[in-house]
């Protein structure tokens, strides 16, 4: 019975994947549209732990540099496969878009 339980736990862990901390980094955006794109890469076997406060602060910093006063998440994410395997996508590039707020006051 002990072996069966251990095997079940090991299998469940493999199926659920590893949880890993990811940092959102600026990868694009548009000053005129007031949008910031923050991204991270992750394998298909991993589950991302995102620090939403870190992402928001990175977006706010970029928006402020462009003359806006604040930022907020646009909602959702875009995924692009970076590496295919025989089982599907092995590596993803994930992008989250933020909207700059407060009117554009570029210098």
C-alpha positions, 0 to 999 in steps of 0.5 A: 500500500505504501508503494502505491501511495508513493507512486500515485503522489509521484505521478500526480506531481509529474502530471501537475508539473513544477511550480516556478517563480517567473518575473515579468519583463518588458518586451514591447508596447506602444507609447502612442497607444499607451500599452506595455507588454510584459513577458516570460518564458515557461516550459509546458511542464511548469506552472508559473507563479507570477508576482502581480505586484512586480509586473504592475510596478514594471508597467507603471515604471515604463508608463511613467517614463512615457508621461502617463501617471499609472498602469493597469493590467489589460486582462488575459495573456497571449501564448506563443509556442517557442519550441515544438515537441512530439507531444505538443508545445514544449516551451511557451513565450507568454505576454501580458498587456498593461494599459497606461492611464492618466493621459499621455504627456510626452515631453 
